[in-house]
């Protein structure tokens, strides 16, 4: 790469500079959220992931849509364990808690 003074700068791979660019744009958290969505089955297991999905993170809370009341109780029972796994895998998200909501598209 040539700078304004004609000096060559060492080339860097996009993968090496992308995290810094995302951080500067304030988008680093969105990348982590996307990874969380993709890894949801590994975090909670296949059975729970088929009946729930993380929807969004707002003000430190992870909002999870759940298929029905039975699964809402099951997830609530394991909530601390799920939150601990998420914090371990995604510490940059700085989650404070989980909020469970019925998935209105499935329920009705």
C-alpha positions in Angstrom: 0.0 0.0 0.0 1.3 3.5 -0.8 0.8 6.4 1.6 0.5 10.0 0.6 4.3 10.5 0.7 5.0 7.6 -1.6 6.2 5.3 1.2 4.9 1.7 1.1 3.0 0.5 4.1 3.1 -3.3 4.8 0.0 -5.0 3.5 -2.3 -6.5 6.1 -5.0 -9.1 5.7 -8.6 -7.9 6.0 -9.1 -10.4 8.9 -6.4 -8.7 10.8 -7.8 -5.2 10.6 -11.5 -6.0 10.6 -11.9 -6.3 14.4 -10.3 -2.9 15.0 -12.5 -1.3 12.3 -15.6 -2.8 13.9 -14.5 -1.7 17.3 -14.0 1.9 16.0 -17.4 1.9 14.4 -19.0 0.5 17.6 -20.1 -2.7 15.8 -18.0 -5.2 17.7 -20.9 -6.2 19.9 -23.1 -6.9 16.9 -20.5 -9.3 15.6 -20.6 -11.1 19.0 -24.4 -11.2 18.9 -24.3 -12.8 15.5 -21.9 -15.5 16.7 -24.2 -16.1 19.7 -27.1 -16.7 17.4 -25.0 -19.1 15.3 -23.7 -21.0 18.3 -27.0 -21.2 20.2 -27.5 -25.0 19.7 -24.0 -25.6 21.1 -24.6 -23.4 24.1 -28.0 -24.8 25.1 -28.2 -28.1 23.4 -30.3 -29.3 20.4 -33.5 -29.9 22.3 -33.7 -26.4 23.9 -32.4 -24.7 20.7 -35.3 -26.2 18.7 -37.8 -24.6 21.0 -36.1 -21.3 21.7 -34.0 -18.6 20.0 -32.1 -15.6 21.2 -33.8 -12.5 19.7 -31.7 -9.5 20.8 -29.5 -8.0 23.5 -30.8 -4.8 25.0 -29.3 -3.0 28.0 -27.3 -6.1 29.1 -30.3 -8.4 28.8 -30.5 -11.3 26.4 -34.1 -11.7 25.2 -35.0 -15.3 24.3 -38.2 -16.3 22.5 -39.5 -19.7 23.7 -42.0 -22.0 22.0 -44.4 -22.5 25.0 -44.8 -22.3 28.7 -43.4 -25.8 29.4 -40.1 -24.9 27.7 -40.1 -21.5 29.3 -40.1 -23.2 32.7 -37.4 -25.6 31.6 -35.2 -22.8 30.4 -35.9 -20.7 33.5 -34.8 -23.7 35.6 -31.4 -23.7 33.8 -31.2 -19.9 33.3 -28.1 -19.4 35.5 -26.2 -22.2 33.8 -27.1 -20.9 30.4 -26.0 -17.4 31.3 -22.7 -18.6 32.7 -22.0 -20.5 29.4 -22.8 -17.4 27.4 -20.6 -15.2 29.6 -17.8 -17.7 29.2 -18.0 -17.9 25.4 -18.9 -14.2 24.8 -17.4 -12.1 27.6 -17.5 -8.9 25.5 -21.3 -9.0 25.5 -21.3 -8.2 29.2 -24.7 -9.8 29.8 -26.4 -9.1 33.1 -29.4 -11.4 32.7 -31.9 -13.3 30.5 -35.4 -12.3 29.7 -37.8 -15.1 28.4 -40.7 -14.3 26.2 -43.3 -16.5 24.5 -42.8 -16.7 20.7 -46.1 -15.4 19.5 -45.6 -16.8 16.0 -45.4 -20.4 17.4 -48.0 -19.9 20.1 -51.3 -19.5 18.4 
